Each structure stands twice: as C-alpha cells, then as structure tokens.
Amino acid sequence: KLFGVVFSVAGSFVVGKEGPMVHAGAIIANGVSRGRSRTLGYDCKIGYTFRNDRDARAFISCGTAAGVAAAFGAPIGGMLFALEEVSSFWQTSLTWRSFFTAAVAA
C-alpha cells in the first residue's frame, strides 16, 4: 500500500490518494516511534522514549496530521483532523507538535 501510494502520487495519477496517505503517515509514525519491527525481527535500539502508550499515540497523531496535510495541502486541517479523530486526549504540546509536523509535510 505504501509503495503504491508513493508511486501513484509521484506519477500524478488520478487516484484517491487521501485515505492511503493518511494511513501511510500513521504506519510510518508507528514504526518510527517503536524503533522495531516484529515482522522483520529487527530492533534498532532507538525510540525507547516512545514505547509507552501515551507518547506513541501522540507520535501517531503527528504522523496522521502529516498524512492529511500532504494529501490536501492543508496543515491546519491535518492538525485538526489528528486532534479530533486520532488523539485520545488533548494537550497544548501535542497541538503544537502536530501543527509543526503538518506544516513541514504540506
């Protein structure tokens, strides 16, 4: 799914890219936050600070905000979507992190 989205967006194909880009952003954020892969059996010994559930959810919210911002070119929309639909809680620091991530991705 990830490679299909990347190549279809890079090739400027007319496809529904928004949903898979949000999903890809969340997948990448989850992988980076954990620093390991159970499928590949690899642990890169980073990401220990995100291995608790609260920080991992915040990181995944930022990844989702980046996916929405990249798909629609709207960083504020990405931030609001991530805070409304993905986040379990609201924090001021999470708002700023998700906005910065979405602004960089847009």
N, CA and C of each residue as an Amber inpcrd file, in Angstrom:
protein
   318
   0.8230000  -1.1870000   0.0000000   0.0000000   0.0000000   0.0000000
   0.8730000   1.2600000   0.0000000   1.8990000   1.2370000   0.8040000
   2.7610000   2.4160000   0.9170000   3.4490000   2.7240000  -0.4090000
   4.0100000   1.7080000  -1.0450000   4.6990000   1.9410000  -2.3160000
   3.7240000   2.3380000  -3.4170000   2.5330000   1.7550000  -3.4210000
   1.5300000   2.1250000  -4.4080000   1.1130000   3.5770000  -4.2900000
   0.9480000   4.0540000  -3.0580000   0.5840000   5.4580000  -2.8470000
   1.7160000   6.3720000  -3.2720000   2.9310000   6.0360000  -2.8800000
   4.0720000   6.8910000  -3.2200000   4.2310000   7.0000000  -4.7290000
   4.1670000   5.8810000  -5.4430000   4.3620000   5.9080000  -6.8880000
   3.1790000   6.5480000  -7.6200000   1.9620000   6.3600000  -7.1160000
   0.8160000   6.9810000  -7.7880000   0.8110000   8.4930000  -7.5890000
   1.2120000   8.9540000  -6.4150000   1.2840000  10.4000000  -6.1950000
   2.4390000  10.9920000  -6.9860000   3.5880000  10.3140000  -7.0000000
   4.7470000  10.8190000  -7.7480000   4.4730000  10.8450000  -9.2460000
   3.6690000   9.9040000  -9.7430000   3.3440000   9.8620000 -11.1640000
   2.1740000  10.7410000 -11.5510000   1.6050000  11.4620000 -10.5920000
   0.4620000  12.3600000 -10.8190000  -0.7400000  11.6310000 -11.4040000
  -0.9400000  10.3880000 -10.9590000  -2.1070000   9.6430000 -11.4030000
  -3.3490000  10.1640000 -10.6970000  -4.4780000  10.0390000 -11.3530000
  -5.7400000  10.4610000 -10.7750000  -6.2940000   9.2700000  -9.9840000
  -5.9440000   9.2230000  -8.7190000  -6.4170000   8.1650000  -7.8280000
  -6.8410000   8.8050000  -6.5130000  -7.5800000   8.0800000  -5.7360000
  -7.9550000   8.5620000  -4.4130000  -6.7950000   8.3730000  -3.4590000
  -5.9440000   9.3530000  -3.3810000  -4.7110000   9.2200000  -2.6170000
  -4.8470000   9.6330000  -1.1630000  -5.9320000  10.3010000  -0.7980000
  -6.0200000  10.9020000   0.5260000  -6.0550000   9.8550000   1.6320000
  -6.9160000   8.8740000   1.5000000  -7.0310000   7.8380000   2.5320000
  -5.7470000   7.0500000   2.7350000  -5.1570000   6.5250000   1.6610000
  -3.9000000   5.7970000   1.8450000  -2.7450000   6.6530000   2.3440000
  -2.7200000   7.9540000   2.0190000  -1.6300000   8.7950000   2.5260000
  -1.7620000   9.0240000   4.0240000  -2.9810000   9.1640000   4.5190000
  -3.1860000   9.2940000   5.9600000  -2.7720000   7.9970000   6.6450000
  -3.1590000   6.8750000   6.0700000  -2.8020000   5.5690000   6.6220000
  -1.2940000   5.3630000   6.5880000  -0.6540000   5.7540000   5.5060000
   0.8000000   5.6160000   5.4030000   1.5050000   6.5010000   6.4250000
   0.9970000   7.6940000   6.6630000   1.5860000   8.5620000   7.6780000
   1.5060000   7.9530000   9.0620000   0.3780000   7.3350000   9.3760000
   0.2270000   6.6820000  10.6740000   1.1270000   5.4520000  10.7900000
   1.2730000   4.6860000   9.6950000   2.1360000   3.4970000   9.7150000
   3.5880000   3.8900000   9.9280000   4.0450000   4.9000000   9.2260000
   5.4400000   5.3360000   9.3610000   5.6890000   5.8810000  10.7620000
   4.7450000   6.6630000  11.2920000   4.9060000   7.2020000  12.6470000
   4.9380000   6.0860000  13.6760000   4.1290000   5.0760000  13.4960000
   4.1360000   3.9470000  14.4250000   5.4640000   3.2010000  14.3580000
   5.9720000   2.9770000  13.1630000   7.2450000   2.2850000  13.0220000
   8.4080000   3.0570000  13.6110000   8.4200000   4.3680000  13.3840000
   9.4980000   5.1980000  13.9120000   9.3960000   5.3070000  15.4300000
   8.1770000   5.4250000  15.9390000   8.0260000   5.5830000  17.3830000
   8.4170000   4.3270000  18.1420000   8.2000000   3.1770000  17.5680000
   8.5570000   1.9210000  18.2400000  10.0340000   1.5850000  18.0750000
  10.6080000   1.9460000  16.9520000  12.0200000   1.6550000  16.7190000
  12.3070000   0.1890000  16.5110000  11.2950000  -0.5700000  16.1970000
  11.4850000  -2.0050000  15.9860000  10.4000000  -2.5360000  15.0620000
  10.6580000  -3.7040000  14.5270000   9.7020000  -4.3590000  13.6540000
   9.5580000  -5.8100000  14.0750000   8.3680000  -6.1960000  14.4480000
   8.1340000  -7.6050000  14.7890000   8.1260000  -8.4730000  13.5440000
   7.6580000  -7.8900000  12.4360000   7.6060000  -8.6540000  11.1890000
   8.9950000  -9.0120000  10.6990000   9.8960000  -8.0280000  10.7070000
  11.2600000  -8.2640000  10.2440000  12.1790000  -8.7880000  11.3490000
  11.7140000  -8.7510000  12.5880000  12.5290000  -9.2080000  13.6980000
  13.7320000  -8.3150000  13.9480000  13.5460000  -7.0120000  13.7900000
  14.6580000  -6.0720000  13.9090000  14.3460000  -5.0280000  14.9590000
  15.3300000  -4.7310000  15.8090000  15.2140000  -3.6840000  16.8110000
  16.4160000  -2.7810000  16.6600000  16.1770000  -1.5130000  16.2960000
  17.2880000  -0.5980000  16.0420000  17.7190000   0.1570000  17.2860000
  17.1830000  -0.2010000  18.4370000  17.5950000   0.3490000  19.7370000
  17.3630000   1.8530000  19.8680000  16.4100000   2.3840000  19.1040000
  16.0020000   3.7750000  19.2970000  14.5060000   3.7830000  19.5500000
  14.0180000   4.8880000  19.9980000  12.5810000   5.0100000  20.2150000
  12.1220000   4.5120000  21.5640000  13.0240000   4.3320000  22.5080000
  12.5970000   3.8590000  23.8200000  11.7270000   4.8720000  24.5440000
  11.9010000   6.1530000  24.2450000  11.0810000   7.1690000  24.9030000
   9.6420000   7.1290000  24.4180000   9.3920000   6.5560000  23.2450000
   8.0420000   6.4940000  22.7030000   7.3820000   5.1390000  22.9270000
   8.0160000   4.2650000  23.6650000   7.4430000   2.9310000  23.8150000
   6.3380000   2.8640000  24.8460000   6.1120000   3.9390000  25.5870000
   4.9050000   3.9270000  26.4120000   3.7320000   4.3500000  25.5360000
   2.5480000   3.9850000  25.9590000   1.3750000   4.1280000  25.1000000
   1.0140000   5.5860000  24.8260000   1.1460000   6.4290000  25.7970000
   0.7350000   7.8280000  25.6290000   1.6100000   8.5580000  24.6100000
   2.9160000   8.3930000  24.7160000   3.8080000   9.0600000  23.7730000
   3.6900000   8.4710000  22.3700000   3.4750000   7.1680000  22.2760000
   3.3090000   6.5440000  20.9620000   2.0490000   7.0570000  20.2730000
   0.9660000   7.2190000  21.0210000  -0.2660000   7.7590000  20.4250000
  -0.0760000   9.1970000  19.9500000   0.6720000   9.9780000  20.7240000
   0.9450000  11.3550000  20.3030000   1.7620000  11.3660000  19.0170000
   2.7360000  10.4720000  18.9110000   3.5710000  10.3990000  17.7100000
   2.7520000   9.9560000  16.5050000   1.8550000   9.0160000  16.6980000
   0.9950000   8.5500000  15.6130000   0.0260000   9.6550000  15.1940000
  -0.4430000  10.4500000  16.1450000  -1.2950000  11.5940000  15.8060000
  -0.5510000  12.5820000  14.9180000   0.7230000  12.8020000  15.2190000
   1.5310000  13.7010000  14.3840000   1.7240000  13.1190000  12.9840000
   1.9170000  11.8130000  12.8980000   2.0500000  11.1720000  11.5870000
   0.7780000  11.2670000  10.7730000  -0.3580000  11.1260000  11.4320000
  -1.6320000  11.2600000  10.7390000  -1.8520000  12.6950000  10.2710000
  -1.4710000  13.6610000  11.0960000  -1.5770000  15.0640000  10.6910000
  -0.7040000  15.3350000   9.4720000   0.4710000  14.7240000   9.4360000
   1.3480000  14.8960000   8.2810000   0.7370000  14.2650000   7.0360000
   0.0970000  13.1140000   7.1850000  -0.5440000  12.4650000   6.0390000
  -1.6820000  13.2910000   5.4650000  -2.5190000  13.8490000   6.3220000
  -3.6280000  14.6920000   5.8510000  -3.0890000  15.9600000   5.2060000
  -2.0820000  16.5580000   5.8300000  -1.5160000  17.7910000   5.2730000
  -0.8540000  17.5380000   3.9240000  -0.1920000  16.4050000   3.7770000
   0.4400000  16.0860000   2.4980000  -0.5970000  15.7800000   1.4230000
  -1.6900000  15.1480000   1.8100000  -2.7070000  14.7860000   0.8230000
  -3.4990000  16.0010000   0.3490000  -3.8470000  16.8840000   1.2620000
  -4.7110000  18.0000000   0.9100000  -3.9790000  19.3300000   0.8260000
  -2.7360000  19.3930000   1.2670000  -2.0050000  20.6550000   1.2760000
  -2.5620000  21.6290000   2.2970000  -3.0760000  21.0990000   3.4080000
  -3.7130000  21.9300000   4.4300000  -3.1760000  21.5460000   5.8060000
  -2.1530000  22.2480000   6.2840000  -1.5790000  21.8630000   7.5740000
  -2.5160000  22.0740000   8.7590000  -3.3260000  23.1080000   8.7370000
  -4.2600000  23.3160000   9.8490000  -5.3450000  22.2450000   9.8320000
  -5.7950000  21.8780000   8.6550000  -6.7620000  20.7900000   8.5420000
  -6.1970000  19.4700000   9.0240000  -4.9240000  19.2210000   8.7250000
  -4.2760000  17.9970000   9.2130000  -4.1780000  17.9780000  10.7180000
  -3.8290000  19.1120000  11.3000000  -3.7320000  19.1940000  12.7560000
  -5.1010000  18.9720000  13.4030000  -6.1270000  19.6370000  12.8780000
  -7.4620000  19.4920000  13.4510000  -7.9950000  18.0720000  13.2930000
  -7.7420000  17.4460000  12.1460000  -8.1830000  16.0680000  11.9450000
  -7.5060000  15.1390000  12.9420000  -6.2100000  15.3120000  13.1170000
  -5.4810000  14.4330000  14.0350000  -5.9480000  14.6170000  15.4680000
  -6.1980000  15.8400000  15.8750000  -6.6370000  16.0660000  17.2510000
  -8.0690000  15.5940000  17.4810000  -8.8960000  15.6850000  16.4570000
 -10.2930000  15.2920000  16.6280000 -10.5000000  13.7850000  16.5050000
  -9.8920000  13.1740000  15.5160000 -10.1970000  11.7820000  15.2100000
  -9.1970000  10.7720000  15.7700000  -7.9510000  11.1580000  15.9280000
  -6.9220000  10.1860000  16.2770000  -6.5320000  10.2580000  17.7440000
  -6.4260000  11.4540000  18.2730000  -5.9090000  11.6230000  19.6300000
  -6.9160000  11.1650000  20.6700000  -6.3930000  10.5630000  21.7200000
  -7.2370000  10.1450000  22.8320000  -7.3980000  11.2540000  23.8590000
  -6.5090000  12.2070000  23.8340000  -6.5050000  13.2870000  24.8060000
  -6.0180000  14.5480000  24.1120000  -6.2010000  15.6900000  24.7680000
  -5.7430000  16.9460000  24.1880000  -4.7080000  17.5670000  25.0930000
  -3.6130000  17.9780000  24.5070000  -2.5590000  18.6980000  25.2070000
  -2.1010000  19.8330000  24.3040000  -1.6740000  20.9170000  24.9270000
  -1.1660000  22.0420000  24.1520000   0.0980000  21.6480000  23.3950000
   0.9560000  20.8700000  24.0350000   2.1960000  20.4540000  23.3650000
   1.9020000  19.5710000  22.1530000   0.8790000  18.7050000  22.2520000
   0.5100000  17.8630000  21.1170000  -0.0370000  18.7090000  19.9700000
  -0.7550000  19.7630000  20.2910000  -1.2780000  20.6570000  19.2580000
  -0.1340000  21.2900000  18.4790000   0.8610000  21.7920000  19.1830000
   1.9900000  22.4240000  18.5060000   2.8340000  21.4110000  17.7380000
   3.0320000  20.2360000  18.2970000   3.7980000  19.2060000  17.5820000
   3.0900000  18.7730000  16.3030000   1.7990000  18.5360000  16.3880000
   1.0760000  18.0890000  15.2020000   1.0050000  19.2090000  14.1550000
   0.8950000  20.4650000  14.5900000   0.8870000  21.5550000  13.6250000
   2.2500000  21.6880000  12.9310000   3.3170000  21.5870000  13.6840000
   4.6600000  21.6830000  13.0900000   4.8940000  20.5400000  12.1110000
   4.4960000  19.3350000  12.4840000   4.6540000  18.1800000  11.6010000
   3.8300000  18.3500000  10.3300000   2.6020000  18.8160000  10.4770000
   1.7420000  19.0120000   9.3090000   2.2680000  20.1310000   8.4200000
   2.8050000  21.1900000   9.0230000   3.3370000  22.2850000   8.2210000
   4.5620000  21.8500000   7.4220000   5.3860000  21.0150000   8.0010000
   6.5570000  20.5140000   7.2820000   6.1360000  19.5780000   6.1530000
   5.1010000  18.7580000   6.4080000   4.6530000  17.8030000   5.4000000
   3.9130000  18.4650000   4.2430000   3.2470000  19.5770000   4.5190000
   2.4840000  20.2470000   3.4590000   3.4480000  20.9550000   2.5700000
